[in-house]
Amino acid sequence: QVQLVESGGGLVQAGGSLRLSCAASGRTFTNYAMGWFRQAPGKDRDFVACINSAGVNTLYTDSVKGRFTISRDNAKNTVYLQMNSLKPEDTAVYYCAGARGPYLSAGRSVSQYGYWGRGTQVTVSS
């Protein structure tokens, strides 16, 4: 059974930092593009960042560029999201996602991902 498990969320003051982790089990995601999405109450699930299987190419939504960094450690089957200079508008449940298959590209669209974690809450207070 494939599982993606997020961790590292919590409550932080504006301007602070958090590092989210996404650990994969049940399947090796070395050859899968991975992404992070977030969903605020009453809103759609929005793209945050993604990274290709080799960890070379990354893509970010404009609102987090320069503040968030996505990375991966394929030896640990883990993807990270380093979040700095957090703002109240970053408050959301953050979800880790894996592409629908190995060597498939995955970008901004939810439909490009076939594996999802249950999410971790990030709350940024003003």
Legacy VTK file of the C-alpha trace (Angstrom):
# vtk DataFile Version 3.0
C-alpha trace
ASCII
DATASET POLYDATA
POINTS 126 float
0.000 0.000 0.000
1.389 3.351 -1.044
1.482 6.005 1.613
2.620 9.604 1.648
2.844 10.998 5.158
3.390 14.683 5.803
4.884 16.097 8.976
6.330 19.336 10.265
3.273 21.537 10.304
2.319 23.683 13.252
1.656 27.166 14.554
4.201 29.863 13.828
4.281 33.646 13.975
4.469 35.716 10.831
8.036 35.920 9.630
8.880 32.517 11.039
9.887 29.280 9.343
8.723 25.695 9.097
10.065 22.681 7.286
7.556 20.176 5.998
8.538 16.595 5.225
6.778 14.006 3.109
7.856 10.418 3.653
6.851 7.834 1.063
6.360 4.174 1.835
5.073 1.177 -0.039
6.640 2.347 -3.254
9.900 3.956 -4.252
9.197 7.457 -5.523
12.694 8.000 -6.805
11.448 8.226 -10.389
8.312 10.233 -9.593
7.855 13.964 -9.799
6.543 15.249 -6.480
4.592 18.290 -5.467
3.164 20.279 -2.595
-0.319 21.770 -2.595
-2.279 23.674 0.026
-5.905 24.182 0.829
-7.363 26.918 2.993
-10.871 26.558 4.492
-13.539 27.027 1.858
-11.034 27.253 -0.979
-9.719 24.987 -3.700
-6.543 22.966 -3.354
-3.812 25.157 -4.829
-0.413 24.356 -6.240
2.590 25.442 -4.174
5.697 23.789 -5.640
6.904 20.728 -7.503
10.185 18.992 -8.230
11.204 16.502 -10.879
12.448 13.029 -10.078
16.121 13.990 -10.243
15.589 16.988 -8.005
17.031 19.331 -10.617
13.980 21.165 -11.902
11.564 22.989 -9.610
8.498 25.146 -10.079
6.773 27.477 -7.637
3.599 29.454 -7.490
4.366 33.161 -7.632
3.255 33.917 -4.080
5.929 31.680 -2.521
8.869 32.357 -4.839
11.913 33.411 -2.873
10.389 32.211 0.400
9.757 28.475 -0.086
12.169 25.812 -1.297
11.241 22.314 -2.390
13.852 19.582 -2.280
14.082 15.811 -2.132
16.314 13.098 -0.759
15.731 10.057 -2.936
17.851 7.861 -0.692
15.336 8.564 2.084
12.286 8.567 -0.204
11.425 11.953 1.273
10.431 15.336 -0.112
10.769 18.586 1.824
9.265 22.048 1.727
11.286 24.688 3.539
9.050 27.662 4.263
10.614 30.955 5.345
9.187 34.414 5.936
5.779 32.912 6.518
2.710 35.101 6.173
-0.812 34.697 7.587
-2.048 34.017 4.056
0.133 30.885 3.986
-2.214 29.335 6.541
-3.652 26.134 5.090
-3.495 22.368 5.140
-0.447 21.367 3.111
-0.577 18.195 1.028
2.223 16.175 -0.502
1.528 14.589 -3.884
3.215 12.133 -6.224
2.866 12.033 -10.007
0.562 9.435 -11.551
3.470 7.328 -12.697
7.252 7.106 -12.940
8.926 9.416 -15.406
5.703 11.352 -15.948
5.844 15.101 -15.669
3.785 16.784 -13.012
3.265 20.468 -12.536
0.606 22.855 -11.328
-2.480 20.764 -11.913
-4.049 18.533 -9.265
-5.014 16.109 -12.021
-1.359 15.353 -12.779
-0.915 13.677 -9.404
-2.147 10.236 -8.430
-0.865 9.884 -4.890
-1.757 12.141 -1.990
-0.974 12.418 1.677
-3.524 13.335 4.310
-2.069 16.775 4.886
-0.473 18.741 7.687
-1.865 21.965 9.132
0.195 25.129 8.911
-1.097 28.138 10.825
0.656 31.497 10.668
-0.415 34.072 13.229
-0.105 37.794 12.634
LINES 1 127
126 0 1 2 3 4 5 6 7 8 9 10 11 12 13 14 15 16 17 18 19 20 21 22 23 24 25 26 27 28 29 30 31 32 33 34 35 36 37 38 39 40 41 42 43 44 45 46 47 48 49 50 51 52 53 54 55 56 57 58 59 60 61 62 63 64 65 66 67 68 69 70 71 72 73 74 75 76 77 78 79 80 81 82 83 84 85 86 87 88 89 90 91 92 93 94 95 96 97 98 99 100 101 102 103 104 105 106 107 108 109 110 111 112 113 114 115 116 117 118 119 120 121 122 123 124 125
